[in-house]
């Protein structure tokens, strides 16, 4: 554990030296944002809600199932962080589930809406190191 922590600190220092954060306080939005992540890949099957809870218990959030739903308002797809989907990788004819398919699964090339109570494997994503690039 100590060795892993030292490696992470070393990588963090390298990233900060390579990509120093902007000090310009008048610019409200960064030009580029690099985020390093940890991922947890499940070996079991859970529905969307159970998968998201599992991720949140790990200090992360749902990435694949994927962390996208229109459960609050039909046709308005939102990420688990609350931001609205602006473009996607939907399969042909998707999303097509209307009110009964409010969650999204991904394959290696596209997305499909599905019922949130179906079970799939999932991936959690934990953003650990935001760095604003020059």
Backbone as a ProteinNet text record, in pm:
[ID]
protein_1_A
[PRIMARY]
XXXXXXXXXXXXXXXXXXXXXXXXXXXXXXXXXXXXXXXXXXXXXXXXXXXXXXXXXXXXXXXXXXXXXXXXXXXXXXXXXXXXXXXXXXXXXXXXXXXXXXXXXXXXXXXXXXXXXXXXXXXXXXXXXXXXXX
[TERTIARY]
81.9	0	86.8	191.2	281.3	350.2	390.4	456.1	362.7	236.6	137.9	115.9	107.9	88.2	206.2	327.2	445.5	445.8	404.7	398.3	295.7	180.1	77	125.1	193.6	246.9	348.5	433.3	532.8	464	362.6	289.8	218.5	160.6	92.9	191.3	309.6	411.5	455.3	474.6	513.2	406.6	280.4	171.9	165.6	183.5	180.5	295.1	412	525.8	507.3	449.5	429	314.9	208.2	89.6	54.6	130.4	100.7	-37.2	-103.1	-236.5	-227.7	-328.7	-335.1	-356.6	-289.9	-305.9	-395.4	-438.3	-519.9	-660.5	-693.8	-824.3	-935.4	-901.1	-1005.1	-1068.5	-1002.5	-1058.3	-1135.9	-1266.7	-1349.8	-1352.5	-1324.8	-1328.9	-1191.9	-1141.9	-1012.5	-1021	-910.2	-906.2	-912.8	-839.1	-836.3	-831.8	-893.1	-891.3	-854.4	-746.7	-702.3	-743	-811.6	-853.4	-806.2	-732.1	-686.3	-785.6	-807.7	-916.4	-870.7	-942.6	-936.9	-1067.4	-1061.7	-1181.2	-1196.6	-1320	-1353.4	-1442	-1402.9	-1479.6	-1547.5	-1678.8	-1754.5	-1737.8	-1759.6	-1761.3	-1899	-1988.7	-2124.4	-2225.6	-2349.4	-2456.2	-2545.3	-2576.4	-2668.5	-2749	-2864.1	-2940.9	-2875.5	-2930.8	-2870.5	-2857.7	-2965.6	-2965.9	-2866.7	-2867.8	-2774.1	-2629.5	-2605.8	-2471.1	-2423.8	-2511.2	-2473.8	-2445.5	-2528.4	-2505.6	-2370.7	-2339.4	-2211.4	-2095.6	-2107	-2002.3	-1989.1	-2101.9	-2098.7	-2038	-2061.9	-2001.2	-1849.6	-1800.4	-1656.4	-1598.6	-1681.7	-1635.9	-1626.6	-1695.8	-1691.6	-1832.7	-1849.4	-1982.8	-1987.8	-2107.3	-2131.2	-2079.3	-2002.2	-1949.7	-2011.6	-2010.9	-2070.5	-2146.1	-2251	-2382.4	-2386.3	-2431.3	-2352.2	-2431.4	-2363.9	-2426.9	-2513.2	-2615.7	-2702.3	-2845.7	-2939.3	-3078.5	-3172.8	-3293.7	-3398.5	-3517.7	-3488.2	-3593.3	-3668.1	-3601.3	-3667.3	-3758.2	-3716	-3796.3	-3775.2	-3879.7	-3871.5	-3808.8	-3705.2	-3640.2	-3528.4	-3512.8	-3404	-3301.8	-3197	-3095.8	-2995.3	-2976	-2884.7	-2779.8	-2656.9	-2549.3	-2569	-2503.8	-2519.4	-2468.9	-2385.4	-2340.4	-2439.7	-2552.4	-2657.1	-2649.3	-2539.3	-2527.9	-2611.2	-2658.6	-2744.1	-2659.1	-2700.4	-2632.7	-2643.4	-2530.8	-2532.5	-2512	-2445	-2431.9	-2404.1	-2425.3	-2407.3	-2368.6	-2361.1	-2320.9	-2432.4	-2554.4	-2670.9	-2663.3	-2707.6	-2725.8	-2837.3	-2844.2	-2951.4	-3086.8	-3176.8	-3310.4	-3318.2	-3207.9	-3203.9	-3193.6	-3238	-3315.8	-3459.6	-3518	-3652	-3747.5	-3707.8	-3785.9	-3898.6	-3911.8	-4012.5	-4006	-4115	-4116.6	-4066	-4055.7	-4014.2	-3863.9	-3792.1	-3647.9	-3577.9	-3538.8	-3484	-3336	-3270.1	-3127.5	-3054.9	-2921.8	-2843.7	-2733.7	-2718.3	-2606.2	-2520.9	-2395.7	-2308.5	-2246.7	-2224.9	-2145.6	-2011.7	-1930.2	-1799.4	-1810.9	-1927.3	-1938.9	-2058.6	-2156.6	-2275.6	-2352.6	-2457.8	-2543.7	-2684.9	-2755	-2897.2	-2966.8	-3092	-3167.3	-3229	-3245.1	-3297.2	-3369.8	-3438.4	-3507.5	-3405.3	-3425.7	-3330.1	-3322	-3423.8	-3421.3	-3352.3	-3313.9	-3234.7	-3097	-3029.7	-2898.1	-2786.9	-2677.8	-2558.8	-2438.1	-2319.4	-2195.8	-2178.4	-2097.5	-2081.5	-1938.3	-1908.4	-1777.3	-1799.7	-1722.9	-1723.7	-1602.9	-1620.6	-1512.2	-1495	-1370.5	-1340.2	-1236.6	-1277.6	-1185.2	-1101.2	-970	-885	-789.5	-764.8	-656.7	-687.3	-765.3	-789.6	-667.5	-628.1	-516.8	-558.4	-549.2	-582	-458.5	-474	-360.5	-343.9	-218.4	-195.1	-249.6
-118.5	0	125.7	125.7	240.2	264.3	156.1	166.8	228.3	187.4	241.6	389.9	429.1	569.5	654	604.7	676.8	691.2	587.3	594.2	698	701	798.4	940.9	963.2	1095.7	1137.5	1043.8	1071.5	1107.2	1028.6	1057.2	1191.8	1223.3	1350.1	1466.4	1455	1558.5	1573.2	1459.7	1464.2	1534.9	1503.1	1566.4	1715.9	1755.1	1897.6	1973.1	1910.7	1974.8	1980.4	1874.9	1869.1	1959.5	1965	2042.7	2136.4	2245.8	2334.9	2397.2	2419.2	2478.2	2625.4	2673.2	2815	2898.2	3009.9	3100.5	3218.6	3229.8	3340.9	3328.1	3410.2	3399.8	3465.7	3541	3605.8	3508.1	3398.1	3298.8	3196.2	3189.8	3104.1	2959.6	2934.9	2797.6	2755.5	2641.3	2597	2556.8	2572.1	2531.3	2379.8	2311.6	2165.9	2118.3	2005.5	1950.3	1803.1	1765.2	1627	1569.4	1457.7	1395.8	1251.3	1217.2	1079.2	1003.9	883.7	809.1	671.8	622	482.3	419.1	293.4	221.5	93.7	60.6	-67.9	-140.2	-260.7	-339.8	-452.3	-457.5	-556.7	-696.6	-794.2	-933.3	-994.5	-916.3	-964.9	-881.4	-922.4	-854.5	-780.8	-653.2	-573.9	-485.3	-436.7	-341.6	-203.7	-104.4	28.6	91.7	89.3	152.4	84.6	-49.5	-121.4	-96	-89	-62.6	75.4	174.9	311.1	321	259.2	260.2	196.9	84.4	18.4	111.6	182.6	277	389.7	445.2	556.8	513.5	389	337.2	328.8	322.3	316.9	457.1	560.7	697.1	731.8	657.1	675.1	697.2	690.9	694	602.4	575.5	478	529.3	448.1	483.8	395.1	266.5	172.8	71.6	66.5	45.9	138.4	261.1	379.7	474.4	575.6	666.8	769.6	721.6	808.1	759.2	852.3	812.4	925.3	888.7	988.7	960.4	902.2	864.5	985.6	1099.4	1218.1	1287.4	1292	1355.8	1281	1220.2	1137.4	1213.6	1151.9	1209.5	1307.5	1346.5	1434.9	1348.1	1310.2	1219.9	1298.9	1254.7	1322.7	1223.9	1276.5	1199.7	1198.5	1104.4	1094.9	1219.9	1301	1425.7	1539.6	1512	1611.6	1685.5	1671.5	1741.6	1670.7	1748.2	1696	1639.4	1527.1	1466.3	1560	1588.3	1675.3	1596.7	1485.1	1395.5	1256.8	1155.5	1020.1	923.2	799.1	692.4	587.6	635.5	547.2	450.8	327.5	231.7	282.6	235.5	275.5	246.5	343.2	326.6	349	381.9	404.6	554	601.3	530.2	509.3	397.6	365.2	315.9	323	259	338.2	463.3	549.1	544.8	532.4	543.7	419.2	305.1	185.3	157.4	225.5	205.5	338.1	355.6	483.2	479.2	367.2	354.2	311.8	323.5	299.9	197.4	106.9	12.2	39.5	2	23	-108.2	-116.6	-225.9	-164.6	-236.5	-181.2	-68.3	-55.6	47.2	140.4	109.4	194.5	177.9	260.4	259.4	214.6	162.8	130	158.3	208.2	225.1	91.2	71.4	-54.7	-28.5	-128.6	-114.5	-113	-24.7	-6	-126.1	-212.7	-328.6	-449.6	-443.3	-550.4	-549.2	-663.2	-669.5	-686.3	-615	-618.8	-601.5	-629.9	-593.2	-443	-379.2	-234.5	-195.1	-68.7	-11.4	116.9	132.6	256.8	340.1	471.4	563.2	660.5	677.9	771.2	870.2	995.5	1100.5	1142.3	1131.8	1158.4	1274.5	1315.1	1411.1	1508.2	1613.3	1710.7	1800.8	1818.9	1906.6	1993.4	2124.7	2214.9	2231.5	2199.2	2207.5	2349.8	2389.5	2524.9	2541.4
0	0	0	83.4	92.5	-41.3	-108.6	-239.1	-342.9	-342.2	-435.5	-410.5	-285.1	-250.1	-297.8	-278.8	-325	-476.9	-547.9	-694.3	-738.9	-671.2	-705.7	-680.9	-568.3	-539.3	-644.7	-686.5	-789.4	-921.3	-961.3	-1085.4	-1078.2	-963.4	-944	-963.6	-902.8	-916.7	-1061.8	-1130.1	-1271.6	-1354.7	-1331.1	-1406.3	-1378.8	-1253.5	-1220.9	-1288.3	-1295.6	-1361.3	-1511.7	-1569.1	-1713.7	-1757.2	-1677.2	-1711.5	-1596.5	-1579.4	-1466.9	-1480.5	-1366.7	-1367.6	-1405.3	-1478	-1514.1	-1389.1	-1381	-1268.3	-1304.3	-1430.3	-1478	-1420.1	-1324.5	-1258.3	-1339.4	-1446.6	-1526	-1624.3	-1651.7	-1743.6	-1662.4	-1683.9	-1600.1	-1647.1	-1774.8	-1823.1	-1875	-1832.5	-1882.4	-2029.1	-2100.3	-2240.5	-2252.2	-2167	-2167.6	-2023.5	-1997.5	-1862.9	-1872.5	-1808.4	-1804.3	-1670.1	-1670.6	-1545.8	-1546	-1443.8	-1430.2	-1344.5	-1373.7	-1309.9	-1262.9	-1162.8	-1124.9	-1171.6	-1210.1	-1253.4	-1172.9	-1143	-1083.5	-1184.2	-1223.9	-1319.2	-1242.7	-1251.6	-1175.4	-1234	-1149.3	-1194.4	-1174.6	-1115.5	-1090.6	-1168.4	-1164	-1236.2	-1136.2	-1167.2	-1086.5	-1179.7	-1129.5	-1209	-1197.5	-1269.7	-1277.1	-1138.5	-1061.7	-929.3	-835.3	-830.6	-744.8	-787.6	-919.1	-970.5	-929.1	-941.6	-904.8	-754.7	-672.8	-528	-495.8	-560	-537.6	-571.9	-683.5	-722.8	-620.9	-578.4	-484.5	-350.9	-310.4	-187.8	-201.4	-323.8	-351.4	-371.5	-355.3	-377	-524.2	-606.3	-751.6	-803.4	-934.1	-991.9	-1111.5	-1154.4	-1260.4	-1393.3	-1461.3	-1591.7	-1698.3	-1677.3	-1772.1	-1688.6	-1688.5	-1744.5	-1863.9	-1855.7	-1830.8	-1741.8	-1688.8	-1595.7	-1665.9	-1736.5	-1816.2	-1801.6	-1777.2	-1759.3	-1799.3	-1839.1	-1860.4	-1768.3	-1652.4	-1557	-1502.1	-1487.1	-1431.7	-1532.3	-1659.4	-1764	-1894.8	-1944.3	-2064.6	-2181.2	-2240.4	-2357.4	-2325	-2197.6	-2156.4	-2083.2	-2154	-2099.3	-2017.3	-1892.3	-1800.2	-1749.8	-1736.2	-1675.7	-1525.2	-1456.1	-1311.4	-1239.3	-1304.8	-1242.5	-1264.5	-1331.5	-1352.4	-1484.5	-1558.4	-1687.1	-1794	-1890.5	-1996.9	-2110.3	-2163.5	-2278.4	-2397.8	-2462.5	-2580.3	-2708.6	-2703.3	-2818.6	-2763.7	-2845	-2794.5	-2903	-2866.4	-2956.7	-2966.6	-2989.3	-2994	-3111.8	-3089.6	-3198.3	-3287.5	-3410.1	-3501.6	-3436.4	-3441.4	-3384.7	-3234.4	-3169.8	-3025.3	-2996.6	-2886	-2785	-2832.7	-2793.1	-2842.5	-2734.6	-2609.8	-2504.8	-2444.7	-2483.8	-2425.2	-2272.7	-2205.2	-2058.6	-1984.9	-2050.6	-1976.3	-1984.3	-2073.1	-2084.4	-2054.2	-1928.7	-1883.7	-1849.7	-1875.5	-1846.8	-1973.9	-1971.4	-2093.1	-2066.5	-2162	-2160.8	-2284	-2275.3	-2390.3	-2434.1	-2565	-2619.6	-2656.4	-2727.1	-2764.1	-2865.5	-2932.9	-3036.7	-3024.3	-2940.1	-2936.3	-2806.2	-2791.4	-2673.5	-2710.2	-2609.5	-2623.9	-2491.8	-2501.2	-2377.1	-2339.3	-2210.5	-2159.4	-2028.2	-1980.5	-1852.9	-1739.7	-1645.7	-1536.4	-1443.4	-1444.1	-1354.5	-1417.1	-1544.8	-1604.7	-1539.6	-1539.2	-1474.9	-1576.9	-1553.5	-1637.2	-1546.8	-1601.3	-1532	-1548.9	-1464	-1468.6	-1441	-1464.8	-1435.1	-1356	-1248.9	-1170.7	-1212.1	-1214.5	-1246.6	-1131.8	-1088.3	-981.2	-1032.1	-1053	-1096.1	-977.1	-992.6	-876.5	-894.8	-1019.5	-1039.2	-1152.7	-1126.1	-1232.8	-1252.8	-1376.5	-1410	-1528	-1513.2	-1622.5	-1709.6	-1838.1	-1930.4	-1981.9	-2013.8	-2066.3	-2206.4
[MASK]
++++++++++++++++++++++++++++++++++++++++++++++++++++++++++++++++++++++++++++++++++++++++++++++++++++++++++++++++++++++++++++++++++++++

